[in-house]
């Protein structure tokens, strides 16, 4: 099974995990790390390093909330000589898709599927209703 780690600003990752479990039930082998106001980057870096060490014994995908933010930078910093996938820009439908299908997707194909399915989850609703 592919392990999942969410590293986000505030409680976004924790709440994303909790909200996903409302829909699909318990999500095993998934953790979240929050970067809270007042935390130092070094604290975040240590938490990420410990989680990666623990979770990368199996396949691992790490999700961060935005490109270039502190969670993204912490994951990028610990990626040296580590074997995991790092996807940034996580959203609710995308996370549910991966949590449900991580046993059916191969790790090699998963990034492509994530990006493709993630783009489908972003819809300009006004345009959609005007076009129909």
N, C-alpha and C positions, 0 to 999 in steps of 0.2 A: 504494500500500500504506500502511496505517496504521502509523506507528511506535509502539513501546511503550517506556515507561520505568517501571521499578519503583523506588520510593524508600521504603526500609524501615529499621527498626531492625536493627542487626547485619547478618548475612549472609542474612537471610530472603529478600530479593529475589533475590540471586545464586543461592541454593540452589533457589529456586522456578523460576528460569529453567533451571538445570542439570537439575533433576528433570523438568521439562516436556520437555526435549530428550531425555531417556531414553525417553519415551513417543512423542513425535511427530517427533523428529529436530530438526535445526538450525532455530532460530528466527531468521530474519533481521530486521534493523532493530529489535532489542530490546536494551535496556541496563538496567543496574541500578546504583543508587547506594546505598551502605550508610552509615548513621549509626552509627558505632562509639563505644564507651565512650571518653571522652577527647576526642572531636571537639567542636569548638565549633559552635554553631548557625550562626555566620557562615560557617564552612567548608562546612557543608552547603548553606547558601543559595547560596554561590558555585558549588558543583558543580551544583546544580539549575539555576541560572540559565544556566550554560554549556551544559548538556545541552538545556535547552529551546530556547535560541538555535539550537543545531545541529540538533535534531530537528523543530522546529516549522515548518521550511520545507515539510514535507509534513504530512498529518494526523497528530495525536499524541494518544495517550491515556496519561495518567500514573496509575499505581496506587500508592496508599500503603497501609500495613498497618493503621492505625487512626486513627479520627477524633480530632483534637485533639492528636496526638503531634507531635514535632518534624519528622518527614518531611512530615506533612500540612501543618503550619504553613509550612514552607519552600516547598512547592508553592503554597500559597494566597498567599503573599507575592509570588511571581514571576508570578502569574496576571494582574496588571494589564496591559491592552493586549496580551494574548497570546491566541492562538486554539488552545486545546487542551481536551480533556475531562479531568477529574480524578475518579477513582473511588477511594473508600477502602473498606477492609475486604476486600482481595484474598485469595483462597484458591486452592488448587491446581486444583480442577475449573473454577473460573471463569477462571483465567488460561489454561488449556489451551483452553477454549471460544473465548476471544477470539483466542488465537494461531492457532488453526486456521481460524476463520471471519472473520477481520478483512477478508478480501477480498470476502466475500459480504455482510457487514453494511454498511449505509451508516453513515457517522459520525452522521447525524441519528438513526438508530434504535438505535444501539449501546448507549447508556446504558440504555434500556428493556429491551433483550434481556439485558444484563449483570445487571441487578437481578433480572429474572424468573428467569434461569437460575441465578444465585447462590443464590437462596432454595431452589431445588430441590436444591442440593448439600449443604444442611444437613439432616441426618436424625437424629432421636432413635431410634436403633436398637432400644433396649429396647421402646419403644412400637410400633414397626413389627412386631417379631416377636410381641408379645403380641396385636396386633390381627388377625393372620392366623390 
